């Protein structure tokens, strides 16, 4: 896995956390759910990359 993929996935995860926190702070359930969704997508991408790395080793 390239370093840029790791950075991109981490950025997406952190962005999701920020959206979720903003949603909680403003009582915006849609934004909060969108943040959780972004985090889940980033985690799935990371897991897929980890599986690829395991087969490369």
Backbone as a printed PyTorch tensor [residue, N CA C, xyz], in Angstrom:
tensor([[[  0.8520,  -1.1680,   0.0000],
         [  0.0000,   0.0000,   0.0000],
         [  0.8910,   1.2210,   0.0000]],

        [[  0.5570,   2.1580,  -0.8240],
         [  1.3470,   3.3710,  -0.9020],
         [  1.0590,   4.3030,   0.2550]],

        [[  2.0280,   5.1140,   0.5520],
         [  1.8640,   6.0860,   1.6290],
         [  0.7390,   7.0610,   1.3620]],

        [[  0.5470,   7.3850,   0.0880],
         [ -0.5200,   8.3320,  -0.2370],
         [ -1.8960,   7.7430,   0.0490]],

        [[ -2.0520,   6.4200,  -0.1330],
         [ -3.3320,   5.7750,   0.1860],
         [ -3.6150,   5.8410,   1.6810]],

        [[ -2.5740,   5.6060,   2.4790],
         [ -2.7420,   5.6720,   3.9330],
         [ -3.1610,   7.0680,   4.3590]],

        [[ -2.5000,   8.0640,   3.7840],
         [ -2.8080,   9.4490,   4.1290],
         [ -4.2250,   9.8050,   3.7040]],

        [[ -4.6100,   9.3700,   2.5100],
         [ -5.9530,   9.6580,   2.0010],
         [ -7.0190,   9.0190,   2.8920]],

        [[ -6.8080,   7.7540,   3.2640],
         [ -7.7780,   7.0610,   4.1180],
         [ -7.8720,   7.7170,   5.4930]],

        [[ -6.7210,   8.0970,   6.0530],
         [ -6.7210,   8.7440,   7.3620],
         [ -7.4120,  10.1030,   7.2820]],

        [[ -7.1700,  10.8260,   6.1820],
         [ -7.8220,  12.1210,   5.9940],
         [ -9.3290,  11.9890,   5.9070]],

        [[ -9.7770,  10.9590,   5.2050],
         [-11.2240,  10.7270,   5.0900],
         [-11.8110,  10.3690,   6.4590]],

        [[-11.0800,   9.5660,   7.2170],
         [-11.5510,   9.1930,   8.5470],
         [-11.6420,  10.4210,   9.4560]],

        [[-10.6020,  11.2530,   9.4340],
         [-10.6100,  12.4540,  10.2750],
         [-11.6930,  13.4380,   9.8380]],

        [[-11.9110,  13.5320,   8.5380],
         [-12.9850,  14.3840,   8.0390],
         [-14.3420,  13.8950,   8.5230]],

        [[-14.5080,  12.5850,   8.5420],
         [-15.7510,  12.0020,   9.0440],
         [-15.9580,  12.2890,  10.5160]],

        [[-14.8650,  12.2010,  11.2750],
         [-14.9680,  12.5080,  12.7070],
         [-15.3520,  13.9690,  12.9150]],

        [[-14.7920,  14.8490,  12.0970],
         [-15.1130,  16.2670,  12.2090],
         [-16.5850,  16.5170,  11.8670]],

        [[-17.0620,  15.8630,  10.8130],
         [-18.4790,  16.0190,  10.4390],
         [-19.3870,  15.5070,  11.5510]],

        [[-19.0190,  14.3460,  12.1090],
         [-19.8410,  13.7800,  13.1740],
         [-19.8790,  14.7260,  14.3760]],

        [[-18.7270,  15.2770,  14.7450],
         [-18.6720,  16.2070,  15.8760],
         [-19.4720,  17.4760,  15.5860]],

        [[-19.3680,  17.9770,  14.3640],
         [-20.1310,  19.1720,  13.9980],
         [-21.6280,  18.8830,  14.0390]],

        [[-22.0040,  17.6960,  13.5860],
         [-23.4100,  17.3170,  13.6270],
         [-23.9360,  17.2320,  15.0440]],

        [[-23.1180,  16.6700,  15.9410],
         [-23.5250,  16.5910,  17.3440],
         [-23.6380,  17.9790,  17.9500]],

        [[-22.6760,  18.8430,  17.6370],
         [-22.6510,  20.1860,  18.2150],
         [-23.8420,  21.0290,  17.7500]],

        [[-24.2620,  20.8220,  16.5060],
         [-25.3610,  21.6220,  15.9500],
         [-26.6920,  20.8840,  15.9690]],

        [[-26.6850,  19.6780,  16.5400],
         [-27.8800,  18.8350,  16.6010],
         [-28.4210,  18.5270,  15.2050]],

        [[-27.4870,  18.3160,  14.2640],
         [-27.8280,  17.9890,  12.8730],
         [-27.5960,  16.4960,  12.6640]],

        [[-28.6670,  15.7240,  12.7510],
         [-28.5570,  14.2690,  12.6570],
         [-28.0370,  13.8110,  11.2960]],

        [[-28.3850,  14.5250,  10.2370],
         [-27.9310,  14.1540,   8.9000],
         [-26.4160,  14.2860,   8.7920]],

        [[-25.8840,  15.3830,   9.2750],
         [-24.4450,  15.6160,   9.2250],
         [-23.7050,  14.6040,  10.1070]],

        [[-24.2640,  14.3060,  11.2420],
         [-23.6710,  13.3260,  12.1450],
         [-23.6150,  11.9460,  11.4810]],

        [[-24.7070,  11.5500,  10.8420],
         [-24.7560,  10.2590,  10.1550],
         [-23.7960,  10.2350,   8.9710]],

        [[-23.6930,  11.3490,   8.2650],
         [-22.7810,  11.4360,   7.1360],
         [-21.3270,  11.2730,   7.6090]],

        [[-21.0150,  11.8400,   8.7510],
         [-19.6820,  11.7030,   9.3220],
         [-19.3700,  10.2650,   9.6930]],

        [[-20.3330,   9.5860,  10.2930],
         [-20.1310,   8.1680,  10.6310],
         [-19.9590,   7.3350,   9.3710]],

        [[-20.7110,   7.6630,   8.3220],
         [-20.6120,   6.9600,   7.0470],
         [-19.2280,   7.1600,   6.4260]],

        [[-18.7250,   8.3840,   6.4590],
         [-17.3900,   8.6640,   5.9230],
         [-16.3210,   7.8690,   6.6650]],

        [[-16.4550,   7.7820,   7.9780],
         [-15.5060,   7.0200,   8.7780],
         [-15.5540,   5.5350,   8.4250]],

        [[-16.7560,   5.0160,   8.2420],
         [-16.9060,   3.6000,   7.9050],
         [-16.2880,   3.3010,   6.5390]],

        [[-16.4950,   4.1890,   5.5750],
         [-15.9000,   3.9970,   4.2450],
         [-14.3810,   3.9930,   4.3290]],

        [[-13.8230,   4.9120,   5.0890],
         [-12.3670,   4.9900,   5.2280],
         [-11.8290,   3.7240,   5.8890]],

        [[-12.5350,   3.2290,   6.8890],
         [-12.0980,   2.0090,   7.5680],
         [-12.1750,   0.7990,   6.6450]],

        [[-13.1950,   0.7320,   5.8090],
         [-13.3020,  -0.3710,   4.8550],
         [-12.1770,  -0.3290,   3.8260]],

        [[-11.8650,   0.8630,   3.3400],
         [-10.7640,   1.0070,   2.3890],
         [ -9.4590,   0.5550,   3.0290]],

        [[ -9.2560,   0.9590,   4.2740],
         [ -8.0350,   0.5930,   4.9890],
         [ -7.9550,  -0.9210,   5.1640]],

        [[ -9.0640,  -1.5410,   5.5060],
         [ -9.0780,  -2.9920,   5.6750],
         [ -8.7650,  -3.6920,   4.3600]],

        [[ -9.3090,  -3.1980,   3.2730],
         [ -9.0270,  -3.7820,   1.9600],
         [ -7.5620,  -3.6640,   1.6010]],

        [[ -6.9630,  -2.5290,   1.9090],
         [ -5.5370,  -2.3400,   1.6350],
         [ -4.6920,  -3.2570,   2.5130]],

        [[ -5.1170,  -3.4650,   3.7540],
         [ -4.3910,  -4.3710,   4.6470],
         [ -4.4180,  -5.7930,   4.1170]],

        [[ -5.5430,  -6.2200,   3.5600],
         [ -5.6530,  -7.5620,   2.9810],
         [ -4.7140,  -7.6810,   1.7860]],

        [[ -4.6870,  -6.6660,   0.9300],
         [ -3.7740,  -6.6730,  -0.2120],
         [ -2.3400,  -6.7870,   0.2460]],

        [[ -1.9930,  -6.0150,   1.2770],
         [ -0.6170,  -6.0360,   1.7980],
         [ -0.2650,  -7.4190,   2.3560]],

        [[ -1.2220,  -8.0750,   2.9780],
         [ -0.9600,  -9.3910,   3.5530],
         [ -0.6300, -10.4030,   2.4630]],

        [[ -1.2720, -10.2970,   1.3240],
         [ -1.0120, -11.2340,   0.2320],
         [  0.2680, -10.9020,  -0.5190]],

        [[  0.7150,  -9.6710,  -0.4370],
         [  1.9590,  -9.2660,  -1.0940],
         [  3.1810,  -9.7330,  -0.3170]],

        [[  3.0310,  -9.8640,   0.9910],
         [  4.1790, -10.2190,   1.8430],
         [  4.5360, -11.6720,   1.7470]]])
